[in-house]
Amino acid sequence: MKQNIAEILKEALKLPPEARAALAGTLLDSLDDTVDKDAESAWETEIRLRLKEIDEGKVKLIPWSEARTKIAGQ
């Protein structure tokens, strides 16, 4: 079984970033047996609010590479 997992991982890492992100999201979702409807609703509200702030120019977006550097404390 470990060999199969290693082979799957090796192949998955060859995928483009967008495909790896989609795969990762699907795998994480598969671990959730129950869905908290209140949490889902709260996240949808938060996402709508953040998108509105972006559309209205109320927030300054930065590239992921810059955010990652800041998060890493470099």
N, CA, C and O atoms as a Maestro MAE file, in Angstrom:
{
 s_m_m2io_version
 :::
 2.0.0
}

f_m_ct {
 s_m_title
 :::
 protein
 m_atom[296] {
  # First column is atom index #
  i_m_mmod_type
  r_m_x_coord
  r_m_y_coord
  r_m_z_coord
  i_m_residue_number
  s_m_chain_name
  s_m_pdb_residue_name
  s_m_pdb_atom_name
  i_m_atomic_number
  :::
  1 25 0.822 -1.202 0.000 1 A "MET " " N  " 7
  2 3 0.000 0.000 0.000 1 A "MET " " CA " 6
  3 2 0.863 1.261 0.000 1 A "MET " " C  " 6
  4 15 0.548 2.225 -0.699 1 A "MET " " O  " 8
  5 25 1.964 1.264 0.789 2 A "LYS " " N  " 7
  6 3 2.822 2.443 0.837 2 A "LYS " " CA " 6
  7 2 3.395 2.771 -0.539 2 A "LYS " " C  " 6
  8 15 3.512 3.941 -0.903 2 A "LYS " " O  " 8
  9 25 3.744 1.758 -1.287 3 A "GLN " " N  " 7
  10 3 4.296 1.976 -2.619 3 A "GLN " " CA " 6
  11 2 3.264 2.671 -3.514 3 A "GLN " " C  " 6
  12 15 3.606 3.587 -4.263 3 A "GLN " " O  " 8
  13 25 2.016 2.238 -3.437 4 A "ASN " " N  " 7
  14 3 0.968 2.856 -4.238 4 A "ASN " " CA " 6
  15 2 0.794 4.316 -3.867 4 A "ASN " " C  " 6
  16 15 0.648 5.170 -4.742 4 A "ASN " " O  " 8
  17 25 0.810 4.603 -2.589 5 A "ILE " " N  " 7
  18 3 0.660 5.983 -2.130 5 A "ILE " " CA " 6
  19 2 1.819 6.832 -2.629 5 A "ILE " " C  " 6
  20 15 1.611 7.956 -3.084 5 A "ILE " " O  " 8
  21 25 3.011 6.317 -2.552 6 A "ALA " " N  " 7
  22 3 4.186 7.051 -3.032 6 A "ALA " " CA " 6
  23 2 4.075 7.320 -4.530 6 A "ALA " " C  " 6
  24 15 4.414 8.410 -4.992 6 A "ALA " " O  " 8
  25 25 3.607 6.344 -5.281 7 A "GLU " " N  " 7
  26 3 3.455 6.520 -6.727 7 A "GLU " " CA " 6
  27 2 2.375 7.541 -7.049 7 A "GLU " " C  " 6
  28 15 2.536 8.368 -7.946 7 A "GLU " " O  " 8
  29 25 1.279 7.476 -6.314 8 A "ILE " " N  " 7
  30 3 0.193 8.438 -6.520 8 A "ILE " " CA " 6
  31 2 0.683 9.849 -6.214 8 A "ILE " " C  " 6
  32 15 0.416 10.782 -6.972 8 A "ILE " " O  " 8
  33 25 1.396 10.003 -5.104 9 A "LEU " " N  " 7
  34 3 1.925 11.311 -4.734 9 A "LEU " " CA " 6
  35 2 2.892 11.826 -5.794 9 A "LEU " " C  " 6
  36 15 2.841 12.996 -6.172 9 A "LEU " " O  " 8
  37 25 3.761 10.962 -6.265 10 A "LYS " " N  " 7
  38 3 4.736 11.346 -7.296 10 A "LYS " " CA " 6
  39 2 4.019 11.858 -8.541 10 A "LYS " " C  " 6
  40 15 4.415 12.871 -9.116 10 A "LYS " " O  " 8
  41 25 2.975 11.167 -8.953 11 A "GLU " " N  " 7
  42 3 2.203 11.584 -10.127 11 A "GLU " " CA " 6
  43 2 1.438 12.877 -9.858 11 A "GLU " " C  " 6
  44 15 1.373 13.755 -10.718 11 A "GLU " " O  " 8
  45 25 0.862 12.989 -8.670 12 A "ALA " " N  " 7
  46 3 0.095 14.188 -8.322 12 A "ALA " " CA " 6
  47 2 0.986 15.430 -8.320 12 A "ALA " " C  " 6
  48 15 0.548 16.509 -8.720 12 A "ALA " " O  " 8
  49 25 2.215 15.284 -7.879 13 A "LEU " " N  " 7
  50 3 3.128 16.426 -7.832 13 A "LEU " " CA " 6
  51 2 3.548 16.901 -9.224 13 A "LEU " " C  " 6
  52 15 4.092 17.995 -9.371 13 A "LEU " " O  " 8
  53 25 3.300 16.091 -10.226 14 A "LYS " " N  " 7
  54 3 3.594 16.485 -11.612 14 A "LYS " " CA " 6
  55 2 2.489 17.362 -12.200 14 A "LYS " " C  " 6
  56 15 2.676 17.980 -13.248 14 A "LYS " " O  " 8
  57 25 1.342 17.414 -11.526 15 A "LEU " " N  " 7
  58 3 0.208 18.200 -12.026 15 A "LEU " " CA " 6
  59 2 0.510 19.692 -11.934 15 A "LEU " " C  " 6
  60 15 1.330 20.109 -11.116 15 A "LEU " " O  " 8
  61 25 -0.148 20.502 -12.770 16 A "PRO " " N  " 7
  62 3 0.007 21.952 -12.649 16 A "PRO " " CA " 6
  63 2 -0.568 22.432 -11.303 16 A "PRO " " C  " 6
  64 15 -1.397 21.747 -10.705 16 A "PRO " " O  " 8
  65 25 -0.130 23.596 -10.836 17 A "PRO " " N  " 7
  66 3 -0.569 24.084 -9.518 17 A "PRO " " CA " 6
  67 2 -2.082 24.090 -9.325 17 A "PRO " " C  " 6
  68 15 -2.569 23.709 -8.261 17 A "PRO " " O  " 8
  69 25 -2.825 24.513 -10.333 18 A "GLU " " N  " 7
  70 3 -4.283 24.592 -10.197 18 A "GLU " " CA " 6
  71 2 -4.883 23.206 -9.979 18 A "GLU " " C  " 6
  72 15 -5.793 23.038 -9.168 18 A "GLU " " O  " 8
  73 25 -4.373 22.223 -10.701 19 A "ALA " " N  " 7
  74 3 -4.875 20.860 -10.562 19 A "ALA " " CA " 6
  75 2 -4.498 20.282 -9.210 19 A "ALA " " C  " 6
  76 15 -5.296 19.568 -8.603 19 A "ALA " " O  " 8
  77 25 -3.285 20.579 -8.719 20 A "ARG " " N  " 7
  78 3 -2.882 20.106 -7.390 20 A "ARG " " CA " 6
  79 2 -3.768 20.717 -6.318 20 A "ARG " " C  " 6
  80 15 -4.152 20.039 -5.365 20 A "ARG " " O  " 8
  81 25 -4.096 22.010 -6.471 21 A "ALA " " N  " 7
  82 3 -4.960 22.681 -5.491 21 A "ALA " " CA " 6
  83 2 -6.352 22.054 -5.494 21 A "ALA " " C  " 6
  84 15 -6.932 21.827 -4.432 21 A "ALA " " O  " 8
  85 25 -6.885 21.775 -6.670 22 A "ALA " " N  " 7
  86 3 -8.201 21.152 -6.761 22 A "ALA " " CA " 6
  87 2 -8.181 19.759 -6.140 22 A "ALA " " C  " 6
  88 15 -9.108 19.377 -5.426 22 A "ALA " " O  " 8
  89 25 -7.128 19.012 -6.411 23 A "LEU " " N  " 7
  90 3 -6.994 17.671 -5.843 23 A "LEU " " CA " 6
  91 2 -6.899 17.746 -4.317 23 A "LEU " " C  " 6
  92 15 -7.546 16.973 -3.611 23 A "LEU " " O  " 8
  93 25 -6.098 18.669 -3.823 24 A "ALA " " N  " 7
  94 3 -5.949 18.824 -2.375 24 A "ALA " " CA " 6
  95 2 -7.286 19.178 -1.731 24 A "ALA " " C  " 6
  96 15 -7.638 18.639 -0.682 24 A "ALA " " O  " 8
  97 25 -8.020 20.077 -2.358 25 A "GLY " " N  " 7
  98 3 -9.327 20.458 -1.832 25 A "GLY " " CA " 6
  99 2 -10.291 19.288 -1.796 25 A "GLY " " C  " 6
  100 15 -11.026 19.106 -0.825 25 A "GLY " " O  " 8
  101 25 -10.285 18.499 -2.854 26 A "THR " " N  " 7
  102 3 -11.160 17.335 -2.915 26 A "THR " " CA " 6
  103 2 -10.784 16.319 -1.840 26 A "THR " " C  " 6
  104 15 -11.659 15.747 -1.189 26 A "THR " " O  " 8
  105 25 -9.491 16.095 -1.657 27 A "LEU " " N  " 7
  106 3 -9.051 15.160 -0.613 27 A "LEU " " CA " 6
  107 2 -9.451 15.646 0.778 27 A "LEU " " C  " 6
  108 15 -9.914 14.858 1.603 27 A "LEU " " O  " 8
  109 25 -9.273 16.941 1.041 28 A "LEU " " N  " 7
  110 3 -9.666 17.483 2.340 28 A "LEU " " CA " 6
  111 2 -11.168 17.365 2.551 28 A "LEU " " C  " 6
  112 15 -11.624 17.003 3.636 28 A "LEU " " O  " 8
  113 25 -11.936 17.674 1.508 29 A "ASP " " N  " 7
  114 3 -13.395 17.554 1.616 29 A "ASP " " CA " 6
  115 2 -13.813 16.123 1.920 29 A "ASP " " C  " 6
  116 15 -14.798 15.896 2.622 29 A "ASP " " O  " 8
  117 25 -13.072 15.161 1.395 30 A "SER " " N  " 7
  118 3 -13.429 13.759 1.607 30 A "SER " " CA " 6
  119 2 -13.250 13.338 3.068 30 A "SER " " C  " 6
  120 15 -13.800 12.318 3.482 30 A "SER " " O  " 8
  121 25 -12.501 14.097 3.844 31 A "LEU " " N  " 7
  122 3 -12.294 13.776 5.251 31 A "LEU " " CA " 6
  123 2 -13.440 14.255 6.134 31 A "LEU " " C  " 6
  124 15 -13.595 13.801 7.268 31 A "LEU " " O  " 8
  125 25 -14.236 15.170 5.605 32 A "ASP " " N  " 7
  126 3 -15.354 15.733 6.352 32 A "ASP " " CA " 6
  127 2 -16.598 14.888 6.143 32 A "ASP " " C  " 6
  128 15 -17.190 14.901 5.064 32 A "ASP " " O  " 8
  129 25 -16.994 14.154 7.173 33 A "ASP " " N  " 7
  130 3 -18.198 13.334 7.068 33 A "ASP " " CA " 6
  131 2 -19.465 14.158 7.277 33 A "ASP " " C  " 6
  132 15 -20.512 13.863 6.701 33 A "ASP " " O  " 8
  133 25 -19.358 15.187 8.102 34 A "THR " " N  " 7
  134 3 -20.526 16.012 8.387 34 A "THR " " CA " 6
  135 2 -20.258 17.437 7.957 34 A "THR " " C  " 6
  136 15 -19.131 17.927 8.039 34 A "THR " " O  " 8
  137 25 -21.296 18.089 7.502 35 A "VAL " " N  " 7
  138 3 -21.188 19.480 7.076 35 A "VAL " " CA " 6
  139 2 -21.966 20.337 8.060 35 A "VAL " " C  " 6
  140 15 -23.151 20.117 8.308 35 A "VAL " " O  " 8
  141 25 -21.270 21.315 8.612 36 A "ASP " " N  " 7
  142 3 -21.906 22.255 9.524 36 A "ASP " " CA " 6
  143 2 -22.538 23.353 8.680 36 A "ASP " " C  " 6
  144 15 -21.841 24.237 8.183 36 A "ASP " " O  " 8
  145 25 -23.850 23.298 8.518 37 A "LYS " " N  " 7
  146 3 -24.556 24.260 7.653 37 A "LYS " " CA " 6
  147 2 -24.343 25.694 8.128 37 A "LYS " " C  " 6
  148 15 -24.234 26.601 7.303 37 A "LYS " " O  " 8
  149 25 -24.282 25.916 9.438 38 A "ASP " " N  " 7
  150 3 -24.051 27.273 9.951 38 A "ASP " " CA " 6
  151 2 -22.668 27.770 9.567 38 A "ASP " " C  " 6
  152 15 -22.505 28.935 9.205 38 A "ASP " " O  " 8
  153 25 -21.680 26.902 9.642 39 A "ALA " " N  " 7
  154 3 -20.316 27.284 9.273 39 A "ALA " " CA " 6
  155 2 -20.243 27.558 7.773 39 A "ALA " " C  " 6
  156 15 -19.617 28.529 7.349 39 A "ALA " " O  " 8
  157 25 -20.879 26.710 6.971 40 A "GLU " " N  " 7
  158 3 -20.889 26.921 5.521 40 A "GLU " " CA " 6
  159 2 -21.521 28.263 5.186 40 A "GLU " " C  " 6
  160 15 -21.005 29.010 4.355 40 A "GLU " " O  " 8
  161 25 -22.610 28.558 5.820 41 A "SER " " N  " 7
  162 3 -23.313 29.830 5.582 41 A "SER " " CA " 6
  163 2 -22.450 31.016 6.013 41 A "SER " " C  " 6
  164 15 -22.382 32.027 5.313 41 A "SER " " O  " 8
  165 25 -21.796 30.889 7.160 42 A "ALA " " N  " 7
  166 3 -20.934 31.973 7.643 42 A "ALA " " CA " 6
  167 2 -19.777 32.210 6.678 42 A "ALA " " C  " 6
  168 15 -19.422 33.357 6.407 42 A "ALA " " O  " 8
  169 25 -19.183 31.125 6.154 43 A "TRP " " N  " 7
  170 3 -18.080 31.281 5.201 43 A "TRP " " CA " 6
  171 2 -18.573 31.938 3.910 43 A "TRP " " C  " 6
  172 15 -17.889 32.798 3.354 43 A "TRP " " O  " 8
  173 25 -19.744 31.542 3.434 44 A "GLU " " N  " 7
  174 3 -20.281 32.150 2.216 44 A "GLU " " CA " 6
  175 2 -20.497 33.648 2.403 44 A "GLU " " C  " 6
  176 15 -20.205 34.442 1.510 44 A "GLU " " O  " 8
  177 25 -21.014 34.029 3.578 45 A "THR " " N  " 7
  178 3 -21.211 35.449 3.885 45 A "THR " " CA " 6
  179 2 -19.872 36.181 3.917 45 A "THR " " C  " 6
  180 15 -19.739 37.270 3.360 45 A "THR " " O  " 8
  181 25 -18.887 35.580 4.570 46 A "GLU " " N  " 7
  182 3 -17.555 36.190 4.667 46 A "GLU " " CA " 6
  183 2 -16.917 36.344 3.294 46 A "GLU " " C  " 6
  184 15 -16.317 37.376 2.993 46 A "GLU " " O  " 8
  185 25 -17.048 35.319 2.467 47 A "ILE " " N  " 7
  186 3 -16.477 35.378 1.114 47 A "ILE " " CA " 6
  187 2 -17.134 36.495 0.310 47 A "ILE " " C  " 6
  188 15 -16.451 37.264 -0.366 47 A "ILE " " O  " 8
  189 25 -18.464 36.583 0.384 48 A "ARG " " N  " 7
  190 3 -19.165 37.656 -0.347 48 A "ARG " " CA " 6
  191 2 -18.683 39.030 0.118 48 A "ARG " " C  " 6
  192 15 -18.455 39.921 -0.700 48 A "ARG " " O  " 8
  193 25 -18.528 39.199 1.435 49 A "LEU " " N  " 7
  194 3 -18.069 40.473 1.996 49 A "LEU " " CA " 6
  195 2 -16.673 40.816 1.487 49 A "LEU " " C  " 6
  196 15 -16.418 41.952 1.087 49 A "LEU " " O  " 8
  197 25 -15.776 39.844 1.503 50 A "ARG " " N  " 7
  198 3 -14.398 40.097 1.051 50 A "ARG " " CA " 6
  199 2 -14.347 40.408 -0.438 50 A "ARG " " C  " 6
  200 15 -13.597 41.287 -0.862 50 A "ARG " " O  " 8
  201 25 -15.137 39.696 -1.237 51 A "LEU " " N  " 7
  202 3 -15.170 39.989 -2.670 51 A "LEU " " CA " 6
  203 2 -15.715 41.383 -2.937 51 A "LEU " " C  " 6
  204 15 -15.229 42.085 -3.823 51 A "LEU " " O  " 8
  205 25 -16.721 41.782 -2.171 52 A "LYS " " N  " 7
  206 3 -17.279 43.130 -2.303 52 A "LYS " " CA " 6
  207 2 -16.219 44.181 -1.975 52 A "LYS " " C  " 6
  208 15 -16.091 45.183 -2.678 52 A "LYS " " O  " 8
  209 25 -15.456 43.944 -0.895 53 A "GLU " " N  " 7
  210 3 -14.390 44.885 -0.523 53 A "GLU " " CA " 6
  211 2 -13.332 44.984 -1.615 53 A "GLU " " C  " 6
  212 15 -12.806 46.066 -1.875 53 A "GLU " " O  " 8
  213 25 -13.022 43.867 -2.248 54 A "ILE " " N  " 7
  214 3 -12.059 43.882 -3.353 54 A "ILE " " CA " 6
  215 2 -12.627 44.668 -4.521 54 A "ILE " " C  " 6
  216 15 -11.955 45.538 -5.076 54 A "ILE " " O  " 8
  217 25 -13.868 44.362 -4.896 55 A "ASP " " N  " 7
  218 3 -14.505 45.043 -6.028 55 A "ASP " " CA " 6
  219 2 -14.616 46.546 -5.804 55 A "ASP " " C  " 6
  220 15 -14.507 47.322 -6.753 55 A "ASP " " O  " 8
  221 25 -14.829 46.961 -4.571 56 A "GLU " " N  " 7
  222 3 -14.970 48.380 -4.245 56 A "GLU " " CA " 6
  223 2 -13.626 49.060 -3.996 56 A "GLU " " C  " 6
  224 15 -13.582 50.263 -3.737 56 A "GLU " " O  " 8
  225 25 -12.535 48.308 -4.071 57 A "GLY " " N  " 7
  226 3 -11.210 48.881 -3.876 57 A "GLY " " CA " 6
  227 2 -10.903 49.238 -2.434 57 A "GLY " " C  " 6
  228 15 -10.036 50.073 -2.178 57 A "GLY " " O  " 8
  229 25 -11.589 48.628 -1.499 58 A "LYS " " N  " 7
  230 3 -11.385 48.937 -0.084 58 A "LYS " " CA " 6
  231 2 -10.186 48.211 0.518 58 A "LYS " " C  " 6
  232 15 -9.728 48.564 1.605 58 A "LYS " " O  " 8
  233 25 -9.681 47.206 -0.179 59 A "VAL " " N  " 7
  234 3 -8.534 46.459 0.312 59 A "VAL " " CA " 6
  235 2 -7.444 46.442 -0.757 59 A "VAL " " C  " 6
  236 15 -7.723 46.514 -1.954 59 A "VAL " " O  " 8
  237 25 -6.209 46.346 -0.300 60 A "LYS " " N  " 7
  238 3 -5.080 46.280 -1.225 60 A "LYS " " CA " 6
  239 2 -4.642 44.828 -1.330 60 A "LYS " " C  " 6
  240 15 -4.296 44.198 -0.331 60 A "LYS " " O  " 8
  241 25 -4.661 44.310 -2.539 61 A "LEU " " N  " 7
  242 3 -4.238 42.935 -2.757 61 A "LEU " " CA " 6
  243 2 -2.728 42.892 -2.981 61 A "LEU " " C  " 6
  244 15 -2.135 43.811 -3.546 61 A "LEU " " O  " 8
  245 25 -2.128 41.798 -2.520 62 A "ILE " " N  " 7
  246 3 -0.698 41.612 -2.758 62 A "ILE " " CA " 6
  247 2 -0.491 40.243 -3.388 62 A "ILE " " C  " 6
  248 15 -1.286 39.331 -3.163 62 A "ILE " " O  " 8
  249 25 0.565 40.090 -4.171 63 A "PRO " " N  " 7
  250 3 0.829 38.780 -4.786 63 A "PRO " " CA " 6
  251 2 1.123 37.721 -3.724 63 A "PRO " " C  " 6
  252 15 1.637 38.033 -2.650 63 A "PRO " " O  " 8
  253 25 0.789 36.457 -4.037 64 A "TRP " " N  " 7
  254 3 1.017 35.353 -3.118 64 A "TRP " " CA " 6
  255 2 2.481 35.255 -2.716 64 A "TRP " " C  " 6
  256 15 2.788 34.971 -1.558 64 A "TRP " " O  " 8
  257 25 3.388 35.487 -3.661 65 A "SER " " N  " 7
  258 3 4.813 35.377 -3.327 65 A "SER " " CA " 6
  259 2 5.195 36.369 -2.228 65 A "SER " " C  " 6
  260 15 5.997 36.048 -1.351 65 A "SER " " O  " 8
  261 25 4.623 37.567 -2.274 66 A "GLU " " N  " 7
  262 3 4.903 38.578 -1.242 66 A "GLU " " CA " 6
  263 2 4.254 38.183 0.091 66 A "GLU " " C  " 6
  264 15 4.865 38.334 1.149 66 A "GLU " " O  " 8
  265 25 3.025 37.680 0.037 67 A "ALA " " N  " 7
  266 3 2.326 37.252 1.253 67 A "ALA " " CA " 6
  267 2 3.072 36.092 1.908 67 A "ALA " " C  " 6
  268 15 3.239 36.063 3.127 67 A "ALA " " O  " 8
  269 25 3.516 35.142 1.095 68 A "ARG " " N  " 7
  270 3 4.234 33.982 1.620 68 A "ARG " " CA " 6
  271 2 5.511 34.419 2.316 68 A "ARG " " C  " 6
  272 15 5.859 33.880 3.367 68 A "ARG " " O  " 8
  273 25 6.220 35.401 1.738 69 A "THR " " N  " 7
  274 3 7.440 35.912 2.354 69 A "THR " " CA " 6
  275 2 7.132 36.554 3.697 69 A "THR " " C  " 6
  276 15 7.861 36.348 4.667 69 A "THR " " O  " 8
  277 25 6.042 37.343 3.762 70 A "LYS " " N  " 7
  278 3 5.661 37.980 5.010 70 A "LYS " " CA " 6
  279 2 5.275 36.959 6.056 70 A "LYS " " C  " 6
  280 15 5.639 37.098 7.224 70 A "LYS " " O  " 8
  281 25 4.537 35.930 5.653 71 A "ILE " " N  " 7
  282 3 4.101 34.885 6.581 71 A "ILE " " CA " 6
  283 2 5.311 34.155 7.153 71 A "ILE " " C  " 6
  284 15 5.353 33.835 8.341 71 A "ILE " " O  " 8
  285 25 6.290 33.896 6.295 72 A "ALA " " N  " 7
  286 3 7.487 33.182 6.716 72 A "ALA " " CA " 6
  287 2 8.409 34.062 7.564 72 A "ALA " " C  " 6
  288 15 9.374 33.571 8.150 72 A "ALA " " O  " 8
  289 25 8.109 35.356 7.626 73 A "GLY " " N  " 7
  290 3 8.905 36.265 8.432 73 A "GLY " " CA " 6
  291 2 10.239 36.626 7.844 73 A "GLY " " C  " 6
  292 15 11.193 36.931 8.560 73 A "GLY " " O  " 8
  293 25 10.296 36.589 6.530 74 A "GLN " " N  " 7
  294 3 11.575 36.880 5.860 74 A "GLN " " CA " 6
  295 2 11.636 38.308 5.414 74 A "GLN " " C  " 6
  296 15 12.635 38.731 4.833 74 A "GLN " " O  " 8
  :::
 }
 m_bond[295] {
  # First column is bond index #
  i_m_from
  i_m_to
  i_m_order
  :::
  1 1 2 1
  2 2 3 1
  3 3 4 2
  4 3 5 1
  5 5 6 1
  6 6 7 1
  7 7 8 2
  8 7 9 1
  9 9 10 1
  10 10 11 1
  11 11 12 2
  12 11 13 1
  13 13 14 1
  14 14 15 1
  15 15 16 2
  16 15 17 1
  17 17 18 1
  18 18 19 1
  19 19 20 2
  20 19 21 1
  21 21 22 1
  22 22 23 1
  23 23 24 2
  24 23 25 1
  25 25 26 1
  26 26 27 1
  27 27 28 2
  28 27 29 1
  29 29 30 1
  30 30 31 1
  31 31 32 2
  32 31 33 1
  33 33 34 1
  34 34 35 1
  35 35 36 2
  36 35 37 1
  37 37 38 1
  38 38 39 1
  39 39 40 2
  40 39 41 1
  41 41 42 1
  42 42 43 1
  43 43 44 2
  44 43 45 1
  45 45 46 1
  46 46 47 1
  47 47 48 2
  48 47 49 1
  49 49 50 1
  50 50 51 1
  51 51 52 2
  52 51 53 1
  53 53 54 1
  54 54 55 1
  55 55 56 2
  56 55 57 1
  57 57 58 1
  58 58 59 1
  59 59 60 2
  60 59 61 1
  61 61 62 1
  62 62 63 1
  63 63 64 2
  64 63 65 1
  65 65 66 1
  66 66 67 1
  67 67 68 2
  68 67 69 1
  69 69 70 1
  70 70 71 1
  71 71 72 2
  72 71 73 1
  73 73 74 1
  74 74 75 1
  75 75 76 2
  76 75 77 1
  77 77 78 1
  78 78 79 1
  79 79 80 2
  80 79 81 1
  81 81 82 1
  82 82 83 1
  83 83 84 2
  84 83 85 1
  85 85 86 1
  86 86 87 1
  87 87 88 2
  88 87 89 1
  89 89 90 1
  90 90 91 1
  91 91 92 2
  92 91 93 1
  93 93 94 1
  94 94 95 1
  95 95 96 2
  96 95 97 1
  97 97 98 1
  98 98 99 1
  99 99 100 2
  100 99 101 1
  101 101 102 1
  102 102 103 1
  103 103 104 2
  104 103 105 1
  105 105 106 1
  106 106 107 1
  107 107 108 2
  108 107 109 1
  109 109 110 1
  110 110 111 1
  111 111 112 2
  112 111 113 1
  113 113 114 1
  114 114 115 1
  115 115 116 2
  116 115 117 1
  117 117 118 1
  118 118 119 1
  119 119 120 2
  120 119 121 1
  121 121 122 1
  122 122 123 1
  123 123 124 2
  124 123 125 1
  125 125 126 1
  126 126 127 1
  127 127 128 2
  128 127 129 1
  129 129 130 1
  130 130 131 1
  131 131 132 2
  132 131 133 1
  133 133 134 1
  134 134 135 1
  135 135 136 2
  136 135 137 1
  137 137 138 1
  138 138 139 1
  139 139 140 2
  140 139 141 1
  141 141 142 1
  142 142 143 1
  143 143 144 2
  144 143 145 1
  145 145 146 1
  146 146 147 1
  147 147 148 2
  148 147 149 1
  149 149 150 1
  150 150 151 1
  151 151 152 2
  152 151 153 1
  153 153 154 1
  154 154 155 1
  155 155 156 2
  156 155 157 1
  157 157 158 1
  158 158 159 1
  159 159 160 2
  160 159 161 1
  161 161 162 1
  162 162 163 1
  163 163 164 2
  164 163 165 1
  165 165 166 1
  166 166 167 1
  167 167 168 2
  168 167 169 1
  169 169 170 1
  170 170 171 1
  171 171 172 2
  172 171 173 1
  173 173 174 1
  174 174 175 1
  175 175 176 2
  176 175 177 1
  177 177 178 1
  178 178 179 1
  179 179 180 2
  180 179 181 1
  181 181 182 1
  182 182 183 1
  183 183 184 2
  184 183 185 1
  185 185 186 1
  186 186 187 1
  187 187 188 2
  188 187 189 1
  189 189 190 1
  190 190 191 1
  191 191 192 2
  192 191 193 1
  193 193 194 1
  194 194 195 1
  195 195 196 2
  196 195 197 1
  197 197 198 1
  198 198 199 1
  199 199 200 2
  200 199 201 1
  201 201 202 1
  202 202 203 1
  203 203 204 2
  204 203 205 1
  205 205 206 1
  206 206 207 1
  207 207 208 2
  208 207 209 1
  209 209 210 1
  210 210 211 1
  211 211 212 2
  212 211 213 1
  213 213 214 1
  214 214 215 1
  215 215 216 2
  216 215 217 1
  217 217 218 1
  218 218 219 1
  219 219 220 2
  220 219 221 1
  221 221 222 1
  222 222 223 1
  223 223 224 2
  224 223 225 1
  225 225 226 1
  226 226 227 1
  227 227 228 2
  228 227 229 1
  229 229 230 1
  230 230 231 1
  231 231 232 2
  232 231 233 1
  233 233 234 1
  234 234 235 1
  235 235 236 2
  236 235 237 1
  237 237 238 1
  238 238 239 1
  239 239 240 2
  240 239 241 1
  241 241 242 1
  242 242 243 1
  243 243 244 2
  244 243 245 1
  245 245 246 1
  246 246 247 1
  247 247 248 2
  248 247 249 1
  249 249 250 1
  250 250 251 1
  251 251 252 2
  252 251 253 1
  253 253 254 1
  254 254 255 1
  255 255 256 2
  256 255 257 1
  257 257 258 1
  258 258 259 1
  259 259 260 2
  260 259 261 1
  261 261 262 1
  262 262 263 1
  263 263 264 2
  264 263 265 1
  265 265 266 1
  266 266 267 1
  267 267 268 2
  268 267 269 1
  269 269 270 1
  270 270 271 1
  271 271 272 2
  272 271 273 1
  273 273 274 1
  274 274 275 1
  275 275 276 2
  276 275 277 1
  277 277 278 1
  278 278 279 1
  279 279 280 2
  280 279 281 1
  281 281 282 1
  282 282 283 1
  283 283 284 2
  284 283 285 1
  285 285 286 1
  286 286 287 1
  287 287 288 2
  288 287 289 1
  289 289 290 1
  290 290 291 1
  291 291 292 2
  292 291 293 1
  293 293 294 1
  294 294 295 1
  295 295 296 2
  :::
 }
}
